[in-house]
């Protein structure tokens, strides 16, 4: 049944193909329809609108609010479509020509509604940098200029206008207008409508190919409107698109035509990757399509585009992959693709693009991995793997791509390409040998996250976002997990999710299918959508076989996971995990284990703890688990970069405790004041070389160098340097307080005088010195620098006076809660070692027993917890209010508070773990009197 459906799709592909015009099943787009609607032609001495049906299509598709094309995933589409359609209405009301409809009053009402809608959309256009529609920085300024030329009152001012115009200026600064008139077409030929006042259209006629300007109806329409001589070939092309395209003569015009190579290659590669065999698909039409693809490569000198002459790396790579899967890759070489599109650290989609495409590089990697001669391209395989892992590693939240509005599409491609890569690294020692261990670890983490996060996002009806194509992507993504050794224990959940997804696809229970492919606006590709749904159905039938998952066996996680099981049992005892399904907790442990080797590689980067006389750092196995567990539980999905850097900071917090207790405090036991001076001198860069003539001075020099290294790591971190000055200043202050608090704590432990100091209350102590002593406050300040640098692109994380106050309140409540819970869990150890503990203060003397003291301390910690989360709630309210005056930072204002809440959740988990058991080091004296850390 599925095989026959797949062959039927192949036959329909072939049947749709026109030898001159190709074909396209891309959906109609308002933008291109508007441009085609504006073409007029003199017929028998009378000027007529050439495509009145297209104008009628615009009228029929105007929304009640006056807009066109508003999209749930991007505001840019609504802006572009509404502006173009409004322009068409203005020109038609000025010159109705042969049209007798609608009435002038109706037209003016429509224009007024469209104007108001466009004004409102522009005012709310805050995703201009995040959505990457082709030429939006050129088309929108052009449309606004054209609108004003039609009606001088149409002058739009909006918050993102300055950003838009700066993007336009930057684009044009790199652009050579002479390229319009050269023999070889540039990508700008696809968007001639954006250059109406800047291009001599009589000099670009040579770029017309089979009647089109780089397969763009809107660009072809602009050419036909502005060339001094009528071009019958261009009219013929548009008439074919009008009748044979998705509009089927009803007036709607697709945004691109043809897309023959795109659809041929995507359909064939998608079906074969999902488990269909060449014999399953075998038919006369399949062989004919393969020959058309090969001819396309030959016609464009070894590369390919979605249409002839519109070359790009996407279609080239997908074509190479399709031919490889058909076992025809000997007929084409990958060398031209590399020669034309390879850049320094990635592959360009096309020459002159503004920024790289994630999915384009996935396609390149897949194409090279499937070639018989892939050994020749190992440098390019490594390059694309590094690029993809770095982009995923640094990405906060969902990965995005310029060619698709759904994160599930690039996620699927990453899962497919990295699974293929790890499979070859598992089976082929030569392939394994070219990758260093760090890159393989990162690739494994990215792949695990791609599959697991997709699994976590399935909805109750079995779908992903209620959409068929997105659900197909997700099924194909999690299907990759069945090959991976790290997912062996999750196979029941994966198989269940695939069955539920397949049932959703079979139900047909969606109203409007997804339009998530992007060009100048957004569209759907019918044949490609059919292929993905068929692929999802096919892969779900073959997912369970007798072959065990073995991809990634070289990771050898079994011993590490066995060692980490003790942490799993401890974590399960916390309230934090009470509502989490056990399989999610187990999967989070596996993901954590993938981070441990990276963390252990850098464990001696700051502190030379192996020569400090301290015991084994078993906390390195726990630290990743706490961050990963909270990330997955809350569905925060912050970047792997953020997670790993916070793991490093957590590790350094433990190591600083060890260093001060085992080395610094004993060395300055009789002169703690000098330790304070040393800390101050490092921060103020007043270091002078110490006298090395005796052992004590040498030890102090060692302490100074070590603390210098720690401070430099934190303050000199590359992302800290990219943060706002305010956030850097806060981090510096909190780090300094953290180190001074360690010196104070060492003195307090030695004398215990603080407990009986006149006027020094428990309240004051626990909120200042004691709270500063735990790593919470400086770690949070470090996290705020990461927020500022990576999510806020250098803006202050909390710039307003109220935000700043509330985030400081959050910090104090969090650090105080952390210290109280830490003390709760370490009462027995502190008593044995003579360390100052909260319950030692006179305020606890009235409690009748140690159990009563612990109960009181736990209740106070719970009070601080309530204050903490109340502070975060108020911070969120203030941040959302702040976005009204800073619309472009709206997503940043939401996300930054989510990250704060995430950090608080991690702190809360640690505190619950402290209530279960003491996580801190135990100090004992050896025979020489030196302190040694025990766990």
N, C-alpha and C positions, 0 to 999 in steps of 0.2 A: 504493500500500500504506500508506504513512505517513499520507496524507490520509484514507484510510478509517478507520485506527485513531484518528485525531484526531476525526473525526466520530462515531465510536462512543463515544469518551469524552464528547463533548458530549451525546450521546443518553442515556448512562448517568447523567450529571449531572442531566439533566432528569427522567429516570424516577425517580430517588431522591427528588426534591423532593416533600414533603408540604405541601399548602396551609395547614395549621395549624402543624405541628411542624417544617417544613423538613426538613433532613437533615444528617447528619454522617458522614464516613468516618474520623473521628479514632479512633485505636486505644484499646482499653480501658486504663484506668488504675486501679491498685490503690487509690489514695487515694479516688477517688469511689466505687469499688466497695465499699470498706469502709464509707463513710457510708451508702450505700444498703442495705447488709447490716444496718445497725443500726436500720432502721425497723421498728417493730412496730405492729400494728393490732388492735383488738378486732373480732372477727368472730363473730357469734352468741354474744356474751357471753364469748368466749374470746380472750385475747390471743395473737396469732401473729406470727412473723417474716414480714414482707410479701414479702421476696425471699430465700428460703432458698438459691436457686441462686447468689446473689451471695456468700453465706457459703461455700458449697461451692467457688466460684471462688477465694476467698482460701486455703482449705485446699490446693487443688490447685496453687497457685502459690507456696506458701511454699518457700523454698530450704532446702537441707540445713543451712545455718548458722543458720536461723531467720529470715532476712531476707526482705524483699520489695523488688523494684524497684531493686536496686543497678545503677547506671549507670556506664559507663566514662568519661563526661565530667564527671559532677557527683556529688558526695557528698550533695547536698541531697535528691535524689530518693529515695535509699535511706532517708534519715532520715525524710522525710515519709511515705513509703509504709509503712515498718515501724512507725512510731508509730501510724498510723491503723489498720492491720491488727491490731496488738496490742490496741488499744482495742476493736475489734470482737470479738476472741477473748475478752477479759475479760468483756464484756457477755454473750456467748453462754454462757460457762461458768457465769456467775452465774445466768442464766435461759435454760436450753436451750429452753423453751417446747415447740413441737411437734417439735423436732429430736431424733432418737434417735442421731445420729452427730456427731462421733466419740465415743469413750468418754471419760469424765472423765479417766482417766489419760493418754490420748493428748492431750487438750486441755491438760492441765497441762504435759506435756512440750513441746508446741508453744509454750505461753506462756513457759516457761522459756528455750527457745532464742531466741524472739523478744526477750525482755528482754535476754539476753546480747548478742545481735546489735545491738540498739539502743544499748546501753551502749557497745559497741565502736565503732559508727559515730559516735556523738556524740564520743567521745574523739579520733577521727581527722578530725573535721569542720573542715577548715582552709580550705575554699573558700567560706565563707559570704558573703564580700564580692564574690567573683568570679562566682558563679552568681546569677542574678537571677530566681528563680521568683516568680510572683505571690504576694505576701503571705506569703512564708516567714517574715518577721520577726513575723508575727501568728499564722500557723497552727501553727508549731512550739511557741511558748510555750503556746498554747491546748491543743494535744494533750498536752503534758507535764502541764498542770494537770488535764486530764480523766483521764489515766492515774493520777495520784496520788489522785484522788477515787475511783477504782475500787479501787485497792490502795495503801494508805499507804506501803508499802515501796518503791514505784516513785518514788524521788526521784533524779534524775540530776544529777550535777555533772560539768561538762566544761569544757575550757579556753576554748572559744568562747562559753560561756553568757553571760558578762558583755557581750561584744560583741553577742550576739543580743538581750539584754534592753535594751541601750542603743539598738539599732535599733528595737525595739518602742516604747520610750519616745518616741523622736524621731518615729516614725510617728503615734503616738496624740496627740502634742502638736499636730500639724497637723490632727487629725481632729475633726470636729464630729459627735457622736453623734446630734444632732437630724436630721442628713441622712438617717438611716434612715427617719424618719417623714414626710419632706417628699414632695411630689408627684413631683418629678423624681428618678429613681434615680441614686444615686452608684455608683461602681465597687465600693464595699464590699459592695453587695448580692450581688455575685458570690461573696462569701466569708462568708456569714452564719455558717457553722459555726465560724468563729474568734471569734464574739461570743456564744456560747450563754448566758453568764452576764451579759451586758451589754445585751442587746436584748430588748425586749418584742415577741415574735413575733406577737402579735395585732395589733400596729400596723403591720406591714409587709406585710400581705396585699395591699394595693393595688399593690405592685410586681410581683405575679405577672402574667406575660404569657404567654398560651398555656400556662399551667401551670408555667412555670419562673421561677426567680429569676435573671435575667440569664444564661440559658442554661447554668447550672451545676447539674449533678445533685447535687453534694455540698451546695451551698447550699440547693437545693430540699429535699433530704433533711433538713437541719437544721431548716428551716421546718416541714416536715411532722411532725417528731418533737416540736417544742417549742411549736407553736401549740395553744391550748386546744381549738380545734374542728378536726375533720378536714376536709381540703380535697380534694375529689374531683378538682378540676382538676390539682392538683399530683401526685396519685397517677396520674392519666391520663397526664400528661407523662412521669413516670418509667417507667410501663409501656410507653409507646411507645419511649422510649430503650432500655429493656431488650430489647425485641424487634427494633426496627429499627436500632439502633446496631451498632457493630462486634462486640458480644458475641453478637448474633443469637439471644437467648434463652438463652444458655449461662451467664449470670450476670455476665459482665464488663460494666462500665459505662464509657463514654468520659468524659473530663474536661470536655468541652464539647459541648453539643447544644442548638440547631442551630449549624452553621457554614456555612450555605447561602451567604451573600454572600461569605464568605471563599473558599470553594471555587469558586464561580462566577467570581469576579473573578480569582483566581490562575490558574485553568486557562485562561481566555480570554486574559488578558494574556500569560501565559507562551508559549502557542502562537503568538500573533500576533507577539510580539517575536522569536521564533526563526525567522521566515520563512514560516510558514503565512500564507496570505492569507484574506481573508473569503470568497472564492469556494471555497478549499480546504475551509473549515469549513462552508460554506453548507448549512443544513438547517433544517427547521421549528423544531426544538428550540433552535437558536442564537438565533433571533429571539424566541422565547418567554422564554429566559433573559435576553436584553437588556431585555425589558419588565419582568421581575421586578426586575432591578437598578434600573432607572429608578423603578419604583414604590417600591423600598426607599429611594431618595434622597428621594422625595416624602413618604414616611411618617415619616421622621426629620428633616424640615425642612432638606433639602439636604445632609445628611451621612449616613454609613453606618457600620454595625458588622459584626462577624462574624455577628451575628444582630440582629433588630429590637430597638431601644432600647439596645443595647450599643455605642454609637457610639465610634469611635476614628479616629485620623488614618490608620492603616495601611489599614484597609478602605475608608475614604473615598477616599484617594489611589489605591488599586489599582482601585477602581470607576471613578474618573474616567479612569484610564489605559485600562482595558478599553473604556470607551465611546468614548474618543478613537480607539483603534485600530480600533474598529468604525465609526468616522466618525459617531458619535452624540453627540459632546460638546456639540453645541448644545442638547441636551435638559437638561443640568445645568450648574451654574456652580461654579467653584472658590471663589467668594467666601465661602460659608458655612464651608468648611473653614478658610480663612484667619482668618475672624472668630472661630471657636471655638478653634482649636488653635495659632495662632501665638503664640510666646513671644518674648523679647527677642532671642535669637541662634539659635533653632532652633524646631522644631515639636514640641509635646507629643503623645505618643500618646493620652493621655486626661488630663482635668483631675485634678490632685492626684497625678500620678505622682512617684515618688521621684527618678528620674534619667532623662535623655533616652534615646531609642532611636536607634541609628545607622541601622538598617534603615528605621525609620519615616520618617526624613528623606530616605533614598534614594528611598522611594516618593513622597514629596511632590515631590522634584525631578523625577523621571521624569514624574509626572502633569502638572506645570506645563510642562515642556519639550514635551510632546506636544499641548498645547492650541492650538487655532487662535488664541485670544486671549491667547497667552502674553505679548505685549508689555505687557499690563496688570499682569503679575505679575513684572516684572524685579527689583524689590527683594526679593521672596521667593525668586526663583531665586538671586540673589547670596547671600542669607542662608544658604540651605541648602547651597550650594556651599562657602561659607566654613566652615560648621559641619563638614561632612563632611571637608573637607581638613584642618581643624585636628585633628579626632579621629584621622584616619589618621596625620597628621604626628607626633602625640604618642604614638601607640600603640607600646609595646614588644612585639615579637613579633606574634602573631596578633590581628587585630581581633576584638572580641567584641560580642555583642548580647544583649539581654535576652530576645528572642523565639526564639532559636535557639542550639543548643549547638555547631554547626559554624561555624568561622571562614570556611568557603568560601561560606556563604550571604551574609553581609554583603559579602564580597569580590566576589562575583558582582554584587550590586546596585550596589556602587560602580563596578565596571567598566562596567556598562550605563549608569548615569546619567552618569558622566563622559565616556564615549564619545559619548553623545548630545549632551552639552553642548559638547564640543570640535568635534563635527561641525557643530553650528549656529554655533559661533564661527568655524569655517573657511568656511562657506558664506554666513553673514549678517554683514555688516560692522557692523550695528547691535548684534547680540548680542556681537560681538567687542569693540566699543567700551566696553561697560559693565564689562568686567573689566580690572583693572590687571594689569600684566605680572607682578608678584610672585605674585598669586593664580593666574594662568594657569600659571606655572611650577610652583607647588605642586600644582595639579590634575594637571598632566602627570606629575609625579613620582609622585604617589599612584596614578594610573592605570597607569603603567608598572610600578610595584612590584606592584600587584594582579595584573596579567597575568603578569609574569615570575616572581614568586615562586610563583604557582600552577603554572606550567609546570615549575618546578624540583622541585615536590613530587610529581610523578606517580610511582607505584610501578611495579615491574617487570612486574606483570600488567596494566598499563594503567589501573589504577584510582587513585582517591584514597581512601586509608584502607580499601580493600576494600569500599566501600559504594556502592550504586547511585545514591542521591539525591545524595550528595556528589560522586560522579563526574560526574553530570549538571551540577551547579553549576559544577564546574571546567571542563568542556567549554564551557559557555556563557560562562564568564569569558574563557578564552584565545581563544575565537572573536572577542571584541571586538578583540583585538590585530590581527587581520587587516585591520581598517579603519584602523589607525594608521600614519602614516608612519614613526614611530620603530621599528616592527617589520618593516619591509620585508625586511631581510636575514635575519630569523628565520622567515620564512614556511615554509620546509621543515620546521623543527623543530616549529612550531605545527601544521601539517597532519598530521605524523606522530603527534604527541601526541593529536590529536583522533581519528584513525583507531584508535589503540590504545585510547583510552577507549571509543569506540563498540563495539569488539570485546569489551571487558569487559562492557559492558551487554548485548550480544547473548548472551553466554555464560551469564548467569544464575548465575554461580559465587559466590554469597554465601549464607551460612546464614540469617542473620536480617537483614532490612533495617533501615536506620537509624531510630531514634526520637529525633530531635534537636529537634523543635519543643518549645517550653517554654510551660507555663502554670503551674499549681500544681506539676506534676511535669514529665514529658516524654512526648511522643507522636509518632505518625506520622499523616499525612493521606494516605490511599490515592489518592484522585483527584488530589491535587496532586502526589504522587510520580510517578504515571503521566504527568502533564503534563510534568514536568521531564525524564523519560526520553524522551518523544516529542520534546520541544524539542531535546534534545541530539542525537538521531538526525537530526532535520530539519536542524539547523544544520550538521551534518557533511556533508550532501549538497550544500549550496549554498555552502560556504565558499570554494571555488575558482571564481572567475569572472574575467571579463576586465577588471573595473574595478580599477585600481590603488589601493592604500591611499593616501588623501590627507588623512585627518583629522589635523589638527595641523600642516599645512604652514607655518603662520605662525611656528612655532618656529624654522625655518630653521637647523637644526643642522649642515648639510653643511659649511660653512666651519670650524666649531669641531671637528667630528670629523676633518676633514682635518688640522687643526693638531695634534690629539691623537694621531694615528697614530704619531708618533715615540715617544710614551710606550708605546704598545701593543707596539711591537717590543722596547723595552727590558724591559718587564715579562715578555714571553714568554721572555726569556733566564734568568729566575730559576727556581730549583727550586720555588718556591712555586706556580708555574703549570703545572708539568710534568704534573700529573695532571688538570688542568681541561680539559674539551672546549673547543675554540677558539670555538665559538658562545657558550658561557657567558662567556668572556673578552670577546668582542666585544659581547655584550649589556650586560655590566657597564660597558663603555666608554660605551655609549649612555646608560645610566642616569646615569653620572657627568657626561656632557655636560649633562644637564638641571639639575644642581646648579651648574654653572660660572657661569651668569648671575647667580644669587642671590649667589654668593660674590664675584663681581666688583663687584656693586652695593655691597658693604660693604667693599671693599678699602681704602678711605681712612677708615674709621670711627675708627681709632685712630692710625695713622701716616700722615702726609702725605708718603708716599714719592715722589710725583711731583715734589716740590720738594727731595728729598734727594740728587739727583745719582746715583741708582742706575738700573740698566738695567731692561728690561722683566721683569715678574714672570711668567715662563712657568711657574713652579711652580704657579700657580693652576689650570692645566689638569691637573696631575698629582695634586694633593692629593685631589680628590674620587674619582679613580680608585682610589687606594690603599684608601680606606675602603670604597667600594662593592664593590670586588673581593673583599676579605676578608669582608665581610658576606654576599655571595652564595655564596662558596666554602664557608664554614662553615655556611650555612643559618641563621645567627644571627638575621637579620631584626630587628635592633634598630631603634628608631624613627628616622624621618627627622629628627626633632628632635635626637636624640643624634648622628646622623651629621653633620648640618650644623654643630652646635655644635663638634664635634671637628674638622671641616674649618676652622672659624674659628680655633680654637686652634692648629691646625697652621700656618695662614697667619700668625698672629701670631708664631709661633716663628721662621719665616723672616724676617718683617719686623723682629723685635727684633734678630736677628743683623745685618741690614742697618743698622738705626738705630745700633746701638752701634759697628759698624765704620766706618760712613760719617760719623757725626755726633758721638756721645757720646765715643768714644775719642779722636779728634783734639782735641776741645774740652778734654778733661781730660788731654791727653797728659803734661803736666808736673805734674799734681796728681791722680793716680788716687784718692788718699785722699779728696779732696773729692767725687768721684763716689760713693764708698762712703757718705759722709756724706749726700749728697743722696738716695740710695736709702733709707737708714735714716730720714731725716726724712719722706719721703713715707709710709712705712709707719707711722710714729709720729705722723702728722698734725702735724708741727712746722714746716710750711712757712711761711716769711715771704716777702713779695715781694722779689725781688732788684732791685738797682740797675740801671736801664735806661740809665745815662748813657754807657756805652760798648758797643761791638760785642760784646766778649767776654761781658760780663754779660748782654746780650740773648740771646746764643746759649745760655748756661747756663739762662736762664729758659725758653727754648724747649724745652730738653732736659727740664727739670723738668716742664713742662706736659705734654709728650708721654708721659713715663714715668708721670705721674699718670693720664693718660687710659688707658694700658695697664693699670695696676694696678686702676683703678676698673672697667674692663671685666671683668676676671677676677674680682675679689673682689665686685664689685657686681652680678654677673650674677643674674638673677631666680631661676634654679634653684640657684645657690650659696646664695642667701639662704634657700632652703627645705630645704637639706641640714642634717644634724646638725652641732652645734657642733664635734664632734671632727673631722669631715671638712673643715669650713671652716678650722679651725686648721691642719690638715695642709697644705691648699692654700696658706694664707698663708705658712707656713714654706718650702714648696718654691718658691713664686714668688719669695720674697725671696732664697733661695739661688741661684736661676736668674739673677737680675739681678746679684747680687754676683759670681757666677762669671764673668759677662761682663766685669765690671770687672777681675777678677783675670786673666782670659785676655788682656785688652788689655795689662795690665802685663807678663805673661809674654811675650807676643809682642814687646813693645818691648825687653825686657832679656834674655830667654831664660835668666835667672838660675835659674829654677825647676829647670831640668834638672840644674844642678850644685849645688843646695842640699844641704848636709850633712844626712843623715838623711831627706830627702824621697824616698821610693821611688816607682817607677812604680806599684806596687800602690796605694799611698795616694793618689797624684795621680789615677789613672784612676777610682777609686771615689768620689772626693769632688769636687774642683774640676772635673775634666774631665767627669765624669758629670753634674754639676749644670749645666754649660754647655750641654749639649744639652737640648732642650725636653721630653725624655721624662718626667722625674720630675714636673714641675709639671703637664704635660698629663695625666698619669695621675691626679694628685691632683684635677684638675678633673673628670676622668671619674668618679672616685669620688664627688664631690659630685653629679653628675648621677644616678649610681646611687642614692645616698641619697635624693635629692629625688623622682625620678620613679618608680623601681621600689620603693624602700623606704619611700616616703611619710614621709620625714624621719627614719627610723631610721638609726643609725650603720651604715655599710656593713660594717665589720668590727669588731664590738664587743668580742669576747673577747680576752684577752691573747695567745692563740696565733694567732688570726686576724690580729690587728694586727701581730704580729711577722712572720708569714709574708708578709703583704702588703707590709711594709717591705722584707723580703728580696727579694721579687719586684721591687719598684721599683728597688732597687740593682742587681740583676743585669741588669735590662732597660736601665737607663740606662748601665751600664758597657758592655754589649754594643753598645749604640747608638753610644757614643763610639768604641769600638774599630773598628767597621765604618766609621763616618764617617771616622776617621783613615786607615783602609786605602784608602778611595776618594779621599782628598785629599792623599796624600803629595806628589805632584808640585806641586800648587798651594800647599800649605803651605811647601814648600821654596822656591818662587819668591817667596812673599810674606813669608817669615820668620816664619810662624806656628808655634807649638809643636805638635808631633805626637808621638804615642805612641812612634814608632820613634826619636825623638831621645834618649830616656832611656838612661843608661849601661847598663842591663840588656840593651839590644839590641846593644851594641857588639861582643859576642862572635860575632854572626852574620856570616858571611863576605861576604854581599852584600845588596843591597836586596831581592832576591827572597827571600832567606832570612829577612830581617826581616819582610817582608810575610807569609810563610808562618807564622812564629811568631805574629804578631799575629792572623792569621785563626784559628789553632788556639786561641788564648786566647779569642777572641770566641766560638768554638764551645763552649768550656768554659762561658763565662758563659750561653750559650744553654741548654745542658743544665741548668745550675743554675736558670735562669729557669723552665723548664717543670717541673722537679722541684718547685720552690717552689709553682707553681700547682696541681700534683697534690696536694701536701700541704695546700694551702689548701682545696681542694675537699673533701678528707676531713674537715677540721676543720669546715668550714661545714655539711656534711651531719650531722656529729655534733651540732653546735649546735642543729639543728632539733628534736632530741628534746625539748629543754627550751623550745622556742619554736615549737610546731607551726604557729601561724598565719602564721609567716614562712617556711614550708617552701619555697614557690616562689621567694620572694625570695632565700633562701640558695643555691638552685640557680642562679638566673638571674644573681646578682651575680658568681659565679665564671665563668660563661659569658662575661660581658661583660669580665672581666679577661683571659680567654684570648683573646677577640676583640681587645682592645687589644694584647696581646702579639703576636698574629698580624700586626697592622698594623705594629708596630715591627719584627718579623722581616722583613716584606716590604721595608720601607724599608732595612733593613740589607743584604738581598740586592741591592737596587738600588744601594746604595753600593758593593758589591763589583763591580757591573757598570760603573757610572760614577759620577763625583762629582756629587752633586745640589746642592752648596753654591755660593754666589756666589764669583766670583773678583774680587779687589780689585786695582785698578791705580791708580797715581797720575796725576792729570792735570797739566797744566802749572803749576797753582797749588799742587801738592803735596797736594791733597785726594784722598781715596780714593773710587774709583768702583767699584760692583759690576758685574761682568760675569758672564754665564752661558755 
